[in-house]
Amino acid sequence: MTNSDYSKSDLVSALKEIGLKDGDLAFIHNSMFHLGRLENCDSSKEVSRIVFDSFFEVLGPTGTLLVPTYTYSLCNDKSFDVKNTPSSIGTFTEFFRNQKGAVRSADPIFSVSGIGPKSKTILSDLPKSCFGEDSVYDRITKLNGKLCVIGLGLSWATYRHYAEQKMNIPARFLKYFSGKILEDGNERTETWEYFVRHLSENCYPDVEVIEKNLRKANVSNVCKKAKVGRGEILSINCTDYSALMKRELKKDPWFSVRGPPINIE
């Protein structure tokens, strides 16, 4: 197709270029729109299939891929059905969670779906904390996982909330949400902890501000990038991103939000 911007082979080559390899654990965020038109694809489902196949061509059968399938259910006073509540953050995430072998966490706010040998270990028996100790983000860090962002800046990686909670930044605070969860035919009521932002505009996680601050912190030292179509993809080891955020938040607790600093009581 002559009017395409990139092909499957371009995507596979780029994934390898940013350091993904056989057996890796990867957590992805994507916006395929920003890469332009994918060769021989006329629908979002076709794009999703090729993205899915491309990742597993690189990761292989021993690799594990995790995808956010967030619903924000308890935040919206809704129950969460682990099997049936659709992801609210994009076509690919919904496509992924419905694939054969996919496992989904029972987090009623920030659920994550995974395929691969490490999925159940990472997504099962979680504490009732979206970003705290032993959460999905804590587990992938300890398992030397990689973040992969497609068509977006690194500031879009939700992983930053894990680092923010670890450093207890002043722009956010712990809030508890309760509601019903349906899993394997059984309904239960749970209360989950979410490190939410204060409502002041100063506390807003403006992605442009975060991206600018990440560049100032020289994130390029630990982040690998590759051009694909009209955009780019990038990857960073969770341990490197965690260390970078910890270093910068220690210097400036308002590093990851709009600011300027204000007193919050």
C-alpha positions in Angstrom: 0.0 0.0 0.0 1.8 3.1 -1.3 0.2 5.6 1.1 1.3 3.8 4.3 3.7 5.3 6.7 5.2 2.1 8.1 5.0 -1.7 7.9 4.9 -4.6 10.4 8.6 -5.3 9.6 9.4 -1.6 10.5 7.6 -2.0 13.8 9.4 -5.3 14.6 12.8 -3.8 13.7 12.1 -0.8 16.0 11.1 -3.0 18.9 14.4 -4.7 18.6 16.2 -1.4 18.2 14.9 -0.2 21.6 16.2 -3.2 23.3 13.3 -5.6 23.5 14.3 -9.2 23.1 13.2 -12.8 23.6 12.0 -13.6 27.1 11.6 -9.9 28.2 8.8 -8.6 30.4 7.3 -5.5 28.9 4.5 -3.1 30.0 3.3 -1.0 27.1 1.3 2.2 26.5 0.4 3.0 22.9 -1.2 5.4 20.6 -0.9 3.9 17.1 -2.6 6.9 15.6 0.6 9.0 16.1 2.7 6.6 14.0 0.5 7.1 10.9 -1.0 4.5 8.6 0.1 0.9 9.0 0.6 -1.0 5.8 -2.3 -3.2 4.6 -4.5 -2.2 7.6 -8.0 -0.6 7.1 -9.4 -1.0 10.6 -8.3 -0.6 14.2 -8.8 -4.3 14.8 -6.3 -5.1 12.0 -3.8 -2.6 13.5 -4.3 -4.2 16.9 -3.6 -7.7 15.6 -0.4 -6.6 13.9 0.9 -4.8 17.0 0.0 -7.8 19.1 1.8 -10.2 16.7 4.8 -7.9 16.4 5.4 -7.8 20.1 5.3 -11.6 20.5 7.5 -12.0 17.4 10.1 -10.1 19.4 9.4 -11.4 23.0 8.8 -15.0 21.9 6.9 -17.6 23.9 9.0 -17.0 27.0 8.3 -13.3 27.0 5.5 -11.6 28.9 3.5 -8.6 27.7 1.4 -6.4 30.0 -1.2 -3.9 28.9 -3.2 -1.4 30.9 -6.9 -2.2 30.8 -8.0 0.6 33.3 -11.7 1.1 34.1 -11.7 3.5 37.0 -14.8 1.6 38.1 -14.7 2.4 41.9 -13.8 6.0 41.2 -17.1 6.3 39.2 -19.2 4.4 41.8 -19.5 1.4 39.6 -18.9 -2.3 40.2 -16.0 -4.1 38.5 -16.5 -7.3 36.6 -12.9 -8.7 36.1 -14.0 -10.7 33.0 -16.5 -8.4 31.4 -15.9 -4.7 32.3 -14.3 -3.2 29.2 -11.1 -1.3 29.2 -11.8 2.5 28.9 -8.4 3.5 27.5 -8.3 2.5 23.9 -9.0 -0.1 21.2 -5.8 -2.1 21.5 -6.2 -2.5 25.3 -9.7 -4.0 24.8 -8.4 -6.2 21.9 -5.6 -7.4 24.1 -7.6 -8.4 27.1 -9.9 -10.5 25.0 -7.1 -12.6 23.5 -6.7 -16.3 24.3 -4.5 -16.8 27.4 -4.9 -13.2 28.7 -5.0 -12.8 32.5 -6.5 -9.7 34.1 -5.8 -8.3 37.5 -8.7 -7.7 39.9 -7.8 -4.0 40.5 -11.1 -2.2 40.2 -9.5 1.1 39.1 -6.2 0.3 37.3 -6.6 -3.3 36.1 -3.8 -4.7 33.9 -4.0 -7.6 31.5 -1.1 -9.9 30.6 -0.1 -12.7 28.3 3.0 -14.8 29.0 4.5 -17.0 31.7 4.9 -14.3 34.2 1.4 -12.9 33.9 -0.3 -14.8 36.7 2.6 -14.2 39.2 2.4 -10.4 38.5 -1.4 -10.0 38.3 -2.7 -12.4 41.0 -3.2 -12.0 44.7 -2.5 -8.3 44.7 -2.6 -6.0 47.7 -5.5 -3.5 47.7 -3.2 -0.7 46.5 -3.1 0.6 42.9 0.5 1.8 43.1 1.9 0.8 46.5 4.1 -1.9 47.9 3.8 -5.2 46.0 1.5 -3.6 43.4 1.8 -4.5 39.7 4.3 -1.7 39.3 6.4 -2.8 42.2 6.4 -6.4 41.0 7.5 -5.5 37.4 10.3 -3.4 38.9 11.6 -6.3 41.0 11.3 -8.6 37.9 13.5 -6.2 35.8 10.6 -5.3 33.5 10.7 -2.7 30.7 8.3 0.1 29.9 7.5 0.6 26.2 5.7 3.6 25.0 4.5 3.8 21.4 3.5 7.1 19.7 3.6 8.9 23.1 6.1 10.6 25.4 7.4 8.8 28.5 5.3 11.1 30.6 2.3 9.0 29.5 3.6 6.0 31.4 1.3 5.5 34.5 4.3 4.0 36.2 5.3 7.4 37.4 2.5 7.3 40.0 4.3 4.3 41.6 7.4 6.5 41.9 5.4 9.4 43.2 3.7 7.3 45.9 7.0 5.8 46.9 8.3 9.4 47.4 5.0 10.6 48.9 4.9 13.7 46.9 2.9 16.6 48.3 0.7 17.0 45.2 -1.0 13.7 45.9 -2.5 11.8 48.8 -3.9 8.4 49.6 -7.7 8.0 49.1 -9.8 4.9 49.6 -12.5 3.7 47.2 -15.0 0.9 48.1 -17.2 -1.1 45.8 -18.2 -4.5 44.4 -15.9 -6.8 42.4 -17.2 -9.8 40.5 -14.7 -12.5 39.8 -15.2 -16.2 38.8 -18.9 -15.9 39.5 -18.4 -14.6 43.1 -19.1 -11.0 44.2 -17.3 -9.3 47.0 -16.9 -5.8 48.4 -13.4 -4.4 48.6 -11.7 -1.1 49.5 -8.7 0.0 47.4 -6.0 2.6 48.0 -5.3 5.1 45.2 -2.7 7.9 45.4 -4.8 10.7 43.9 -3.9 14.3 43.2 -5.2 17.3 45.1 -7.7 19.2 43.1 -5.6 22.4 42.8 -4.4 23.1 39.2 -0.8 23.2 40.6 -1.1 19.5 41.3 -2.3 18.6 37.8 0.0 16.0 36.1 0.4 18.0 32.9 2.2 15.7 30.4 3.9 18.6 28.6 5.4 19.8 31.8 6.5 16.3 32.8 8.1 15.6 29.4 10.0 18.9 29.6 11.2 18.1 33.1 12.2 14.6 32.0 14.3 16.1 29.2 16.0 18.4 31.7 16.8 15.4 33.8 18.5 13.9 30.8 16.2 10.9 30.5 17.8 10.1 27.2 20.7 8.6 29.1 18.5 5.6 30.1 15.8 5.7 27.4 16.1 4.1 24.0 14.2 5.5 21.0 13.4 4.4 17.5 11.6 6.2 14.7 8.6 4.5 13.2 6.3 6.0 10.6 5.4 9.5 11.7 6.3 9.0 15.3 8.6 7.0 17.6 8.6 4.3 20.2 10.8 4.1 23.3 11.7 1.9 26.1 13.2 2.3 29.6 14.0 -0.3 32.3 11.6 0.2 35.3 14.6 0.2 37.6 16.1 3.1 35.6 12.9 5.1 35.5 12.3 4.5 39.2 15.8 5.7 40.1 15.5 8.8 37.8 12.1 9.7 39.3 13.4 9.2 42.9 16.5 11.4 42.2 14.5 14.2 40.7 11.6 14.1 43.2 14.1 14.2 46.0 15.5 17.4 44.6 12.1 18.8 43.7 8.9 17.1 45.0 6.9 19.1 42.4 8.9 17.7 39.5 6.1 15.6 38.0 3.2 18.0 38.3 2.4 21.4 36.9 3.3 23.5 39.9 4.4 25.9 41.2 4.6 24.5 44.8 1.8 25.5 47.1 1.0 24.8 50.7 -1.7 22.1 51.0 -3.4 21.4 54.3 
